[in-house]
Amino acid sequence: MEMSNNIKCLDNLLAIYNLRSIVHFPTRIVDNSKSMIDNIFIDASRNYVIEPCINGLSDHDAQLLFISNVFLPVINRYPYYIRIINKDAIVEFQLQLSWESWEDVVSSTDVSLMFNNFLNNYLRYYHSSFIKKKERKPQVRTNQWLKKGIRISCNRKKELFLLCRLINNYNLKMYYKIYCNILSKVILAAKCMHFNKIIQNSENKIKSTWKIINEEKGKFKDSQNMKFLRINNKTMFNQEAMANTFNNYFYLWLTV
């Protein structure tokens, strides 16, 4: 590939800040033309390995960069617990409640004492019926619809993509286009069958449907809550304090 004067000037400018370009292979190959229009600039003192990643999604290839001697802080992943709530546990909970006479609740005349007795009995049965289970690691979202046959077809699609890029043949390109359309329909049908199975086997079909929709849209429970709020170099982490701050701000804004 030819090096223009603009590229040399850019490399010299970045070298002042100890930066250098590391992509020296074509990143876009179409028919009989090759070009390097994507690049990465890193610290010149880093030890690295870079290689192209042909994904078959476009005429631009991705770049895989491996940097050695990178030290990251160790994140302590504390264990968490979830309660086992199923049909058997619910039946056991209802059975224990049915055996309770609630004498310590109805025999008292103090409202606070009645409530505390009721809450203590209720929570005792709740904790004994729905036992906590320790989870060692969070659940990873996987594409369960992605079966072995679809993986093989995706690899075949990538092989056809490389052939089309190396060989300028009209029939081969049309075959690749038809193959991609069929593969897209197969993937769509596999996802539909997988999601329909989840919904049909679910006890709460509406909840399962919305869970699938939110996962496909990239919405998760962890991202729905605001983690912190920073005002005048002061950081708040309490959810109630943040809500009160917003309420006070908009109240003053509306009354001005």
C-alpha positions in Angstrom: 0.0 0.0 0.0 1.1 3.5 -0.8 2.0 6.0 2.0 0.9 9.5 1.3 2.5 12.6 2.7 -0.6 13.2 4.9 -0.1 9.8 6.5 3.6 10.5 7.2 2.7 13.9 8.7 0.1 12.3 10.9 2.5 9.5 12.1 5.1 12.2 12.9 2.6 14.2 14.9 1.4 11.2 16.9 5.0 10.1 17.6 5.5 13.3 19.6 2.9 12.0 22.0 4.4 8.5 22.0 1.6 7.1 19.8 1.9 5.0 16.7 -0.5 3.4 14.2 -0.5 -0.4 14.4 -2.8 -1.5 11.6 -0.6 -2.3 8.5 -2.9 -4.6 6.6 -6.0 -4.0 4.4 -9.2 -3.4 6.3 -11.5 -3.1 3.3 -11.3 -5.5 0.3 -13.8 -5.1 -2.5 -13.3 -6.9 -5.9 -10.0 -5.7 -7.1 -9.4 -2.9 -4.7 -7.8 -2.9 -1.2 -7.6 -0.1 1.3 -6.6 0.5 4.9 -9.1 3.1 6.2 -9.5 1.8 9.8 -6.6 2.2 12.2 -5.7 2.0 15.9 -3.3 4.2 17.8 -1.7 3.0 21.0 1.2 3.8 23.3 4.4 2.9 21.5 5.9 1.2 24.6 3.1 -1.4 24.7 3.7 -5.0 23.6 0.8 -6.1 21.4 -0.4 -8.5 18.7 -3.0 -7.4 16.1 -4.8 -9.4 13.5 -7.8 -9.0 11.2 -11.2 -10.4 12.1 -13.3 -11.2 9.1 -16.9 -11.3 10.4 -18.7 -11.4 7.0 -21.2 -8.6 8.1 -19.8 -5.9 5.9 -16.9 -5.1 3.5 -15.0 -3.7 6.5 -12.9 -6.1 8.6 -12.7 -5.8 12.3 -9.3 -5.7 14.2 -8.4 -7.9 17.1 -5.9 -6.3 19.4 -4.1 -8.3 22.2 -2.1 -6.2 24.7 0.2 -7.9 27.1 1.2 -6.9 30.6 -2.1 -5.2 31.4 -2.8 -5.1 35.1 -6.5 -4.7 36.1 -7.8 -4.2 39.6 -9.2 -7.4 41.2 -12.9 -7.2 41.6 -14.3 -9.0 44.6 -17.4 -10.8 43.6 -19.4 -11.5 46.8 -21.8 -14.4 46.8 -25.5 -13.6 46.7 -28.6 -15.5 47.7 -31.9 -16.1 46.1 -35.1 -17.6 47.5 -36.4 -20.8 46.0 -40.1 -20.1 45.1 -41.9 -22.8 43.3 -45.2 -24.7 43.5 -44.2 -27.0 46.3 -42.8 -24.1 48.4 -46.0 -22.1 47.8 -48.2 -25.0 48.9 -46.1 -25.5 52.0 -46.4 -21.8 52.9 -50.1 -21.8 52.5 -50.4 -25.0 54.6 -48.4 -23.5 57.4 -50.6 -20.4 57.4 -53.7 -22.4 57.5 -52.5 -24.2 60.7 -51.8 -20.9 62.4 -54.5 -19.9 65.0 -53.3 -16.3 65.3 -54.3 -16.3 69.0 -51.5 -13.9 69.9 -52.8 -11.5 67.3 -56.6 -11.5 68.0 -56.2 -11.7 71.8 -54.2 -8.4 72.1 -55.8 -4.9 72.3 -52.7 -3.0 71.3 -52.6 -2.4 67.6 -48.8 -2.2 67.4 -48.5 -5.5 69.3 -51.0 -7.1 67.1 -49.2 -6.1 64.0 -45.8 -7.2 65.3 -47.2 -10.6 66.3 -48.8 -11.0 62.9 -45.6 -10.0 61.1 -43.4 -12.3 63.2 -45.6 -15.3 62.5 -45.9 -14.5 58.8 -42.2 -14.0 58.3 -41.4 -17.2 60.3 -43.5 -19.3 57.9 -42.2 -17.3 54.9 -38.5 -17.9 55.7 -39.1 -21.6 56.5 -41.0 -22.2 53.3 -39.0 -20.2 50.8 -35.4 -21.2 51.7 -32.4 -19.1 50.5 -30.0 -20.7 48.0 -26.5 -19.4 47.6 -25.5 -18.5 44.0 -21.9 -18.7 43.2 -21.9 -16.8 40.0 -24.5 -14.7 38.1 -26.5 -16.2 35.3 -25.0 -15.6 31.9 -27.4 -14.8 29.1 -26.8 -17.3 26.3 -28.5 -17.7 23.0 -30.1 -21.2 23.5 -31.6 -21.1 20.1 -28.2 -21.1 18.5 -27.8 -24.8 17.8 -25.0 -26.8 16.2 -26.6 -26.7 12.7 -26.9 -22.9 12.7 -23.3 -22.6 13.8 -22.2 -24.8 10.9 -24.3 -22.7 8.5 -22.7 -19.5 9.9 -19.2 -20.8 9.3 -20.2 -21.8 5.8 -21.6 -18.3 5.2 -18.2 -16.9 6.3 -16.4 -19.2 3.9 -18.6 -18.0 1.0 -18.0 -14.4 2.0 -14.2 -14.9 1.7 -14.7 -16.6 -1.7 -16.8 -13.7 -3.0 -14.2 -11.3 -1.9 -11.4 -13.1 -3.6 -13.2 -14.2 -6.7 -15.2 -11.7 -8.7 -17.9 -14.1 -10.0 -21.6 -13.1 -10.5 -23.0 -16.6 -9.9 -21.0 -17.0 -6.7 -22.2 -13.7 -5.4 -25.9 -14.5 -6.2 -25.5 -17.9 -4.5 -24.0 -16.2 -1.4 -26.9 -13.7 -1.4 -29.5 -16.5 -1.5 -27.6 -18.5 1.2 -27.7 -15.5 3.5 -31.4 -15.0 3.0 -32.2 -18.6 3.8 -29.9 -18.5 6.8 -31.6 -15.4 8.1 -35.0 -17.1 7.8 -33.7 -20.2 9.6 -32.3 -18.1 12.5 -35.6 -16.2 12.8 -37.6 -19.4 12.8 -35.3 -20.9 15.5 -35.6 -17.9 17.7 -39.4 -17.9 17.3 -39.6 -21.6 18.3 -37.4 -21.0 21.3 -39.3 -18.0 22.6 -42.7 -19.7 21.9 -41.5 -22.7 24.0 -40.5 -20.4 26.9 -43.9 -18.6 26.8 -46.0 -21.8 26.6 -44.2 -23.4 29.5 -44.3 -20.3 31.7 -46.9 -19.9 34.5 -47.0 -16.1 33.9 -47.0 -15.7 30.1 -47.2 -11.9 30.2 -44.2 -11.6 32.4 -42.2 -14.0 30.3 -43.1 -12.2 27.1 -42.0 -8.8 28.5 -38.8 -10.4 29.8 -38.0 -11.6 26.3 -38.8 -8.3 24.8 -36.6 -6.4 27.2 -33.7 -8.8 26.8 -33.9 -8.4 23.0 -34.0 -4.6 23.3 -31.0 -4.7 25.7 -32.9 -3.6 28.8 -31.9 -5.3 32.1 -33.0 -4.7 35.7 -29.5 -3.5 36.7 -29.7 -0.6 34.2 -33.1 0.7 35.3 -31.9 2.3 38.6 -29.8 5.4 38.8 -26.5 4.4 40.7 -25.5 7.8 41.9 -26.1 11.6 41.5 -23.4 14.2 41.7 -24.3 17.8 42.5 -21.7 20.5 43.3 -18.9 18.0 43.8 -21.1 16.0 46.2 -22.0 12.4 45.3 -25.3 10.8 46.5 -25.8 7.1 46.5 -29.1 6.9 48.5 -32.1 6.4 46.2 -34.5 8.3 48.4 -32.1 11.3 48.7 -31.7 11.4 45.0 -35.5 11.3 44.5 -36.0 14.2 47.0 -33.3 16.2 45.2 -35.2 15.9 41.9 -38.5 16.7 43.6 -37.1 19.9 45.2 -35.4 21.0 42.0 -38.5 20.6 39.8 -40.7 22.1 42.5 -38.6 25.3 42.6 -38.4 25.3 38.8 -42.2 25.2 38.5 -42.8 27.9 41.1 -40.4 30.4 39.6 
